[in-house]
Amino acid sequence: MSRGGGSPTYKVSALPRGSVLDHLRAGTALRALRVLRIPADATVTVGVNLASPRMGKKDIVKIEGYELSHDEAARVALVSPDATLSIIREFKVVSKSKLSLPPSFRGLLRCPNPACIVHQERVPGAFAVESRDPVTVRCEYCERSIAEEQFEFP
Amino acid sequence: MVSPKDFVGRDVITVGDFRREELLFLLDAAARFEDLVGPLLAGRVVATLFYEPSTRTRLSFESAVGRLGGRAIGFADAGVSSQAKGETLADTVRVVEGYSDLILLRHSAEGAARLAAEFARVPVVNCGDGAHQHPTQTLVDLYTVRRELGRLDGLHFVFVGDLRYGRTVHSLVTTLAHFQARVTLVSPPFLRLPAEQRAALETLKVPVRETHELAEAVRDADVLYVTRIQRERFADPVEFERVKDSYRVDNELLSRARPEVAILHPLPRVNEIAPEVDAHPHAAYFRQAHYGVAVRKALLALLLDRATEVLR
């Protein structure tokens, strides 16, 4: 994302190849990184509490040389539902999409309740979104509410 | 308008699966089934998969099946099931659905009945899944209250004991939102009602008060719902010893309550209700256990599409 006219310039287009997570909720960049499985040697640039006309403040994460998968983007949506993901190839934005947090989903998370049946069976977790800000989901099996700080990723 | 057909083939996983009108319909149906004995379920087979110990729920279901002329098959101990050989619950229900018309499941894991229902093509009835839910007990509890007090609306329920692990409480307490109830919760701090249920009660706008003082709470109670502090839910025996005798209902306590207060307990009891209370005219817990058969007869007949004639 670049802007002219004296506004901050993040020089995203300068990436030869990689992924940019923009419009992350302020303060969520490091949590977003934690839910990703990016290569240990990837170059990552993190911007925290940057000025944003639309959001007031926002975070941004640039990952060089690595394209986030659909699953990884879905995991970021659990941390910051309204973020955007740009995929860069040869210095050009080849796709830009708004992350989406569906009302219910399977997989992605593991229910943190040790008494939940999913830990004994070979089934993916099933969850319904209870709240989007902050993100809270409910396990469809044991019906426990799970706050974002309790999220466990399989 | 609720009809018997609305229940045919349904799973019963949580009591939240039922609307108020459906709950009332089930209670009315149970009244019609109270004295009914007959071959309504002739030729039908009900599977009881009980991975955890149970006396009342299993026996009352088996009694209900037997009194309606059906047959119950199954196990009452996970040690004799294929689980002991490593079979998953999902596989067990896919096998058992071929042997039966309906599956009754008790399991120690929360959400087990929901999972079983996803895999089974026959109806699954949750007979208790860990500390989560016990919907048919809630139907029995509501039936008992209405039978004892003649009404369900606008009552003051006092819950005492283990509100944290007590699944019968978890099932019943949020259901009371349908009946404009007022709720008082009495427990040791360690055994408070879980945050999920407290939040649900707030969302449902059920007036709730929490206290440690049972003597004060019983003064204007319509229903005193007593639960056992369950040794088997405690990882730490020291913690159990510390709280096990926190509350005891006896005649001295009941002298402070309204004479018509209905005393319920899902049973088994240990020390939380003194034997002297059994003679109290509104000590309803043994009747409550007996009403389980009527409620379960009605539920089975409805789920298996055999209730229309009786309820006509």
Contacts between the chains, C-beta under 8 A, distances in Angstrom:
chain1	res1	chain2	res2	distance
A	113	B	110	6.5
A	115	B	108	7.7
A	115	B	109	6.2
A	115	B	110	4.9
A	115	B	130	5.1
A	115	B	131	6.8
A	116	B	109	6.6
A	116	B	110	5.3
A	116	B	111	5.4
A	117	B	89	7.0
A	117	B	107	7.2
A	117	B	109	4.0
A	117	B	110	6.5
A	117	B	111	4.3
A	117	B	112	4.5
A	117	B	114	7.6
A	117	B	115	5.0
A	117	B	129	7.4
A	118	B	111	7.0
A	118	B	115	7.6
A	119	B	109	7.7
A	120	B	88	7.4
A	120	B	89	7.1
A	120	B	109	5.7
A	121	B	88	5.2
A	121	B	89	6.0
A	121	B	90	5.7
A	121	B	115	6.1
A	122	B	88	6.3
A	122	B	90	7.5
A	123	B	90	6.9
A	123	B	115	6.5
A	139	B	111	6.9
A	140	B	111	7.6
A	140	B	114	6.7
A	141	B	110	6.9
A	141	B	111	2.7
A	141	B	112	7.9
A	141	B	114	5.0
A	141	B	115	5.9
A	142	B	110	3.6
A	142	B	111	4.1
A	142	B	130	7.6
A	142	B	132	5.8
A	143	B	14	7.3
A	143	B	110	7.7
A	143	B	111	7.2
A	143	B	132	6.7
A	143	B	133	7.9
A	143	B	196	7.1
A	144	B	110	7.6
A	144	B	196	6.3
A	145	B	195	7.6
A	145	B	196	5.4
A	145	B	199	7.3
